[in-house]
């Protein structure tokens, strides 16, 4: 999974391109946003073998716990 240019929900949807054809409501409604977030998590789960790898990939740069780029790719 290549690094995403931004980390907002819209940017991640554009980057990952999950199937949102069955999403309820529309963007910026709670049910749509929750569905989209779940689809993004499922996409990450297919890419990473362990939960701690998913968490490490989801930490934006500069925050505690950010992995070293040489060691592990992230969404950012």
VMD Tcl script that builds the backbone (N, CA, C; Angstrom):
set m [mol new atoms 228]
animate dup $m
set s [atomselect $m all]
$s set {name element resname resid chain x y z} {
  {N N UNK 1 A 0.865 -1.166 0.000}
  {CA C UNK 1 A 0.000 0.000 0.000}
  {C C UNK 1 A 0.912 1.229 0.000}
  {N N UNK 2 A 0.773 2.046 -0.993}
  {CA C UNK 2 A 1.608 3.240 -1.107}
  {C C UNK 2 A 1.152 4.326 -0.158}
  {N N UNK 3 A 2.033 5.238 0.129}
  {CA C UNK 3 A 1.726 6.331 1.052}
  {C C UNK 3 A 0.625 7.232 0.491}
  {N N UNK 4 A -0.272 7.626 1.358}
  {CA C UNK 4 A -1.348 8.549 0.985}
  {C C UNK 4 A -0.845 9.978 1.151}
  {N N UNK 5 A -1.272 10.891 0.272}
  {CA C UNK 5 A -0.806 12.272 0.367}
  {C C UNK 5 A -1.403 13.034 1.556}
  {N N UNK 6 A -2.595 12.660 1.980}
  {CA C UNK 6 A -3.269 13.295 3.114}
  {C C UNK 6 A -3.943 12.207 3.934}
  {N N UNK 7 A -4.457 12.585 5.100}
  {CA C UNK 7 A -5.021 11.557 5.972}
  {C C UNK 7 A -6.486 11.761 6.326}
  {N N UNK 8 A -7.175 12.687 5.685}
  {CA C UNK 8 A -8.613 12.854 5.904}
  {C C UNK 8 A -9.378 11.727 5.219}
  {N N UNK 9 A -10.617 11.543 5.607}
  {CA C UNK 9 A -11.423 10.457 5.057}
  {C C UNK 9 A -11.543 10.566 3.540}
  {N N UNK 10 A -11.787 11.756 3.014}
  {CA C UNK 10 A -11.900 11.920 1.557}
  {C C UNK 10 A -10.609 11.511 0.858}
  {N N UNK 11 A -9.469 11.923 1.392}
  {CA C UNK 11 A -8.183 11.586 0.778}
  {C C UNK 11 A -7.925 10.085 0.831}
  {N N UNK 12 A -8.271 9.448 1.951}
  {CA C UNK 12 A -8.058 8.009 2.068}
  {C C UNK 12 A -8.993 7.232 1.145}
  {N N UNK 13 A -10.230 7.694 1.002}
  {CA C UNK 13 A -11.150 7.055 0.060}
  {C C UNK 13 A -10.590 7.159 -1.355}
  {N N UNK 14 A -10.111 8.326 -1.712}
  {CA C UNK 14 A -9.541 8.535 -3.050}
  {C C UNK 14 A -8.300 7.666 -3.248}
  {N N UNK 15 A -7.486 7.536 -2.215}
  {CA C UNK 15 A -6.233 6.779 -2.304}
  {C C UNK 15 A -6.481 5.270 -2.374}
  {N N UNK 16 A -7.322 4.758 -1.488}
  {CA C UNK 16 A -7.539 3.315 -1.378}
  {C C UNK 16 A -8.605 2.817 -2.363}
  {N N UNK 17 A -9.561 3.676 -2.679}
  {CA C UNK 17 A -10.649 3.345 -3.603}
  {C C UNK 17 A -11.463 2.118 -3.167}
  {N N UNK 18 A -11.962 2.117 -1.928}
  {CA C UNK 18 A -12.799 0.989 -1.501}
  {C C UNK 18 A -14.146 1.016 -2.239}
  {N N UNK 19 A -14.793 -0.129 -2.306}
  {CA C UNK 19 A -16.112 -0.203 -2.938}
  {C C UNK 19 A -17.144 0.382 -1.975}
  {N N UNK 20 A -17.670 1.531 -2.320}
  {CA C UNK 20 A -18.663 2.195 -1.476}
  {C C UNK 20 A -20.039 2.203 -2.136}
  {N N UNK 21 A -20.234 1.326 -3.116}
  {CA C UNK 21 A -21.503 1.292 -3.841}
  {C C UNK 21 A -22.682 0.901 -2.948}
  {N N UNK 22 A -22.421 0.186 -1.876}
  {CA C UNK 22 A -23.486 -0.230 -0.959}
  {C C UNK 22 A -23.582 0.666 0.279}
  {N N UNK 23 A -22.834 1.755 0.278}
  {CA C UNK 23 A -22.815 2.644 1.444}
  {C C UNK 23 A -24.178 3.297 1.655}
  {N N UNK 24 A -24.615 3.361 2.907}
  {CA C UNK 24 A -25.864 4.049 3.200}
  {C C UNK 24 A -25.663 5.562 3.166}
  {N N UNK 25 A -26.678 6.276 2.826}
  {CA C UNK 25 A -26.680 7.748 2.854}
  {C C UNK 25 A -25.629 8.314 1.903}
  {N N UNK 26 A -25.040 9.430 2.266}
  {CA C UNK 26 A -24.051 10.113 1.431}
  {C C UNK 26 A -22.907 10.606 2.308}
  {N N UNK 27 A -21.839 11.045 1.661}
  {CA C UNK 27 A -20.648 11.510 2.371}
  {C C UNK 27 A -21.021 12.603 3.368}
  {N N UNK 28 A -20.341 12.597 4.485}
  {CA C UNK 28 A -20.532 13.524 5.601}
  {C C UNK 28 A -21.776 13.209 6.426}
  {N N UNK 29 A -22.393 12.069 6.171}
  {CA C UNK 29 A -23.447 11.561 7.046}
  {C C UNK 29 A -22.804 10.458 7.867}
  {N N UNK 30 A -23.196 10.322 9.099}
  {CA C UNK 30 A -22.539 9.387 10.013}
  {C C UNK 30 A -22.513 7.958 9.483}
  {N N UNK 31 A -23.626 7.485 8.927}
  {CA C UNK 31 A -23.661 6.095 8.464}
  {C C UNK 31 A -22.719 5.875 7.280}
  {N N UNK 32 A -22.640 6.826 6.365}
  {CA C UNK 32 A -21.721 6.700 5.238}
  {C C UNK 32 A -20.278 6.716 5.740}
  {N N UNK 33 A -19.960 7.676 6.588}
  {CA C UNK 33 A -18.585 7.813 7.076}
  {C C UNK 33 A -18.148 6.562 7.847}
  {N N UNK 34 A -19.045 6.006 8.654}
  {CA C UNK 34 A -18.720 4.781 9.398}
  {C C UNK 34 A -18.517 3.614 8.438}
  {N N UNK 35 A -19.371 3.507 7.440}
  {CA C UNK 35 A -19.241 2.437 6.441}
  {C C UNK 35 A -17.923 2.572 5.681}
  {N N UNK 36 A -17.599 3.783 5.237}
  {CA C UNK 36 A -16.357 4.025 4.502}
  {C C UNK 36 A -15.142 3.700 5.365}
  {N N UNK 37 A -15.181 4.098 6.623}
  {CA C UNK 37 A -14.079 3.813 7.541}
  {C C UNK 37 A -13.911 2.307 7.712}
  {N N UNK 38 A -15.008 1.588 7.829}
  {CA C UNK 38 A -14.946 0.129 7.952}
  {C C UNK 38 A -14.334 -0.489 6.697}
  {N N UNK 39 A -14.713 0.013 5.526}
  {CA C UNK 39 A -14.154 -0.508 4.272}
  {C C UNK 39 A -12.651 -0.237 4.181}
  {N N UNK 40 A -12.223 0.925 4.665}
  {CA C UNK 40 A -10.793 1.229 4.689}
  {C C UNK 40 A -10.054 0.274 5.623}
  {N N UNK 41 A -10.635 -0.023 6.786}
  {CA C UNK 41 A -10.019 -0.962 7.724}
  {C C UNK 41 A -9.932 -2.357 7.103}
  {N N UNK 42 A -10.976 -2.777 6.411}
  {CA C UNK 42 A -10.961 -4.089 5.744}
  {C C UNK 42 A -9.854 -4.123 4.690}
  {N N UNK 43 A -9.710 -3.045 3.933}
  {CA C UNK 43 A -8.643 -2.976 2.926}
  {C C UNK 43 A -7.275 -3.091 3.586}
  {N N UNK 44 A -7.090 -2.422 4.714}
  {CA C UNK 44 A -5.811 -2.507 5.423}
  {C C UNK 44 A -5.589 -3.910 5.974}
  {N N UNK 45 A -6.643 -4.549 6.470}
  {CA C UNK 45 A -6.522 -5.892 7.027}
  {C C UNK 45 A -6.108 -6.898 5.950}
  {N N UNK 46 A -6.508 -6.650 4.707}
  {CA C UNK 46 A -6.106 -7.530 3.605}
  {C C UNK 46 A -4.633 -7.330 3.252}
  {N N UNK 47 A -4.104 -6.152 3.552}
  {CA C UNK 47 A -2.726 -5.821 3.191}
  {C C UNK 47 A -1.719 -6.193 4.281}
  {N N UNK 48 A -2.103 -6.040 5.540}
  {CA C UNK 48 A -1.192 -6.284 6.659}
  {C C UNK 48 A -1.563 -7.573 7.375}
  {N N UNK 49 A -0.541 -8.283 7.845}
  {CA C UNK 49 A -0.761 -9.577 8.490}
  {C C UNK 49 A -1.194 -9.482 9.947}
  {N N UNK 50 A -0.770 -8.412 10.629}
  {CA C UNK 50 A -1.036 -8.315 12.061}
  {C C UNK 50 A -1.632 -6.966 12.410}
  {N N UNK 51 A -2.405 -6.947 13.507}
  {CA C UNK 51 A -3.053 -5.717 13.959}
  {C C UNK 51 A -2.036 -4.623 14.264}
  {N N UNK 52 A -0.916 -4.986 14.906}
  {CA C UNK 52 A 0.072 -3.963 15.245}
  {C C UNK 52 A 0.686 -3.349 13.981}
  {N N UNK 53 A 0.723 -4.080 12.892}
  {CA C UNK 53 A 1.195 -3.507 11.621}
  {C C UNK 53 A 0.178 -2.508 11.071}
  {N N UNK 54 A -1.102 -2.821 11.216}
  {CA C UNK 54 A -2.150 -1.879 10.784}
  {C C UNK 54 A -2.046 -0.593 11.594}
  {N N UNK 55 A -1.906 -0.737 12.900}
  {CA C UNK 55 A -1.803 0.436 13.771}
  {C C UNK 55 A -0.575 1.255 13.404}
  {N N UNK 56 A 0.553 0.592 13.195}
  {CA C UNK 56 A 1.784 1.306 12.842}
  {C C UNK 56 A 1.622 2.047 11.519}
  {N N UNK 57 A 0.932 1.438 10.557}
  {CA C UNK 57 A 0.738 2.076 9.252}
  {C C UNK 57 A -0.204 3.267 9.346}
  {N N UNK 58 A -1.071 3.275 10.337}
  {CA C UNK 58 A -2.074 4.325 10.451}
  {C C UNK 58 A -1.614 5.535 11.258}
  {N N UNK 59 A -0.426 5.471 11.848}
  {CA C UNK 59 A 0.068 6.582 12.666}
  {C C UNK 59 A 0.674 7.646 11.752}
  {N N UNK 60 A 0.109 8.864 11.744}
  {CA C UNK 60 A 0.675 9.933 10.902}
  {C C UNK 60 A 2.090 10.296 11.340}
  {N N UNK 61 A 2.905 10.801 10.410}
  {CA C UNK 61 A 4.278 11.182 10.749}
  {C C UNK 61 A 4.319 12.204 11.884}
  {N N UNK 62 A 5.336 12.085 12.725}
  {CA C UNK 62 A 5.540 13.045 13.800}
  {C C UNK 62 A 4.862 12.682 15.105}
  {N N UNK 63 A 3.982 11.699 15.096}
  {CA C UNK 63 A 3.329 11.274 16.333}
  {C C UNK 63 A 4.125 10.152 16.982}
  {N N UNK 64 A 4.011 10.017 18.302}
  {CA C UNK 64 A 4.702 8.904 18.963}
  {C C UNK 64 A 4.252 7.572 18.367}
  {N N UNK 65 A 5.184 6.703 18.158}
  {CA C UNK 65 A 4.867 5.388 17.604}
  {C C UNK 65 A 5.004 5.309 16.097}
  {N N UNK 66 A 5.403 6.404 15.457}
  {CA C UNK 66 A 5.576 6.388 14.014}
  {C C UNK 66 A 6.736 5.457 13.658}
  {N N UNK 67 A 6.481 4.483 12.772}
  {CA C UNK 67 A 7.570 3.575 12.408}
  {C C UNK 67 A 8.592 4.277 11.519}
  {N N UNK 68 A 9.787 3.749 11.501}
  {CA C UNK 68 A 10.821 4.275 10.612}
  {C C UNK 68 A 10.453 3.897 9.181}
  {N N UNK 69 A 10.527 4.823 8.214}
  {CA C UNK 69 A 10.141 4.526 6.837}
  {C C UNK 69 A 10.884 3.344 6.227}
  {N N UNK 70 A 12.134 3.152 6.580}
  {CA C UNK 70 A 12.898 2.040 6.029}
  {C C UNK 70 A 12.403 0.696 6.562}
  {N N UNK 71 A 11.831 0.707 7.744}
  {CA C UNK 71 A 11.415 -0.536 8.377}
  {C C UNK 71 A 10.043 -1.001 7.897}
  {N N UNK 72 A 9.138 -0.078 7.709}
  {CA C UNK 72 A 7.761 -0.469 7.436}
  {C C UNK 72 A 7.055 0.654 6.686}
  {N N UNK 73 A 6.415 0.339 5.556}
  {CA C UNK 73 A 5.669 1.369 4.839}
  {C C UNK 73 A 4.415 1.781 5.620}
  {N N UNK 74 A 3.979 3.004 5.442}
  {CA C UNK 74 A 2.769 3.483 6.105}
  {C C UNK 74 A 1.816 4.065 5.074}
  {N N UNK 75 A 0.638 4.442 5.509}
  {CA C UNK 75 A -0.316 5.095 4.613}
  {C C UNK 75 A 0.123 6.506 4.290}
  {N N UNK 76 A 1.035 7.073 5.033}
  {CA C UNK 76 A 1.395 8.481 4.886}
  {C C UNK 76 A 2.648 8.586 4.069}
}
mol reanalyze $m
mol bondsrecalc $m
mol representation Tube
mol addrep $m
